[in-house]
Amino acid sequence: MISIPTAHALFLAGILFLLGLVGVMVRRNIIFILLGLEIMLNASGLAFIAAGFHWGRPDGQIMFLFILAMAAAEVSVGLALVLHLYHRIHTLDADQADRMRG
Amino acid sequence: MNVLFYVAAAVAVICTFMVITNVNPVHALLYLIVSLLSVALIFFLLGAPFAAALEVIVYAGAIMVLFVFVVMMLNPEAHTIQSRKQLLRPRMWFGPAVLAAILLGELIYVLTTGSVSFPVNAGVGPHALSRALFGPYVLGVELASILLLAGLVGAYHLARPETPTAAEGDDR
């Protein structure tokens, strides 16, 4: 009844990953860089789910759970760093933070 | 059923493209939430209903709320009233609303055709998932909990108010 080709799901994951990578490399706003990282993590989770669907095994979903936990930890620390950076240099431009002090 | 997958995939790609090309962070967050919802629908079609629920709850719920909090905290005070007026204009929320309406149409289609239980038969349900998660992968669960604890402590350490004595200690 349901017959999604695994290659198409992996293709979609690749497109989303590339879009996230382009977002990370092109945008200079640090919030958008973090959003691009989230898109890339989500796309990799989609690839794992597609692989787990292909073989009918739960391992793909388990890897997605680990990616989810890692993304939650990463985004909390990342956003705390963003707040810290904004209080120091008063801008969200990542290029302005090119000098380390202390 | 394949049509549902391709429509959801198109919505996801369009939303993600709008995320990386948008200027306003709040609009980008709205587009990203719609993108995550469509990816959750794709998870459901790929026989992973538990992962789809977690995608909505954790990604679109918790992580995006964190982003919204930070964007609201960093918003300069002078632009607040102006941006609130802009938010009421139709062209600001028209794009995400149309894409979310497409997803709602897919949901209504799935519910009315009565084929809502097909992925559970085709895929791996929560029971088999939790058996594998707390069986061979229990070490990974412990490591994930340690990682979340480290994230909690790190975020608290970075985001606490900076007192002069603490700043001395930070600079090293």
Interface residues (C-beta under 8 A of the other chain):
Chain A: M1 I2 S3 I4 H8 A9 L12 I15 L16 L19 G20 V22 G23 V26 R27 N29 I31 F32 L34 L35 G36 E38 I39 N42 G45 L46 I49 A50 G52 F53 G56 R57 P58 D59 G60 Q61 I62 F64 L65 F66 L68 A69 M70 A71 A72 A73 E74 V75 S76 V77 L79 A80 L81 V82 L83 H84 Y86 H87 L92 G102
Chain B: M1 N2 F5 Y6 A9 A12 V13 T16 F17 V19 I20 P25 A28 L29 L32 S35 L36 V39 I42 F43 L45 L46 G47 A48 F50 A51 L54 E55 V58 Y59 A62 I63 L66 F67 V70 V71 M73 L74 S115 F118 P119 A122 G123 V124 A128 L129 R131 A132 L133 Y137 G140 A144 L147 L148 A150 G151 L152 G154 A155 Y156 L158 A159 E162 D170 D171 R172
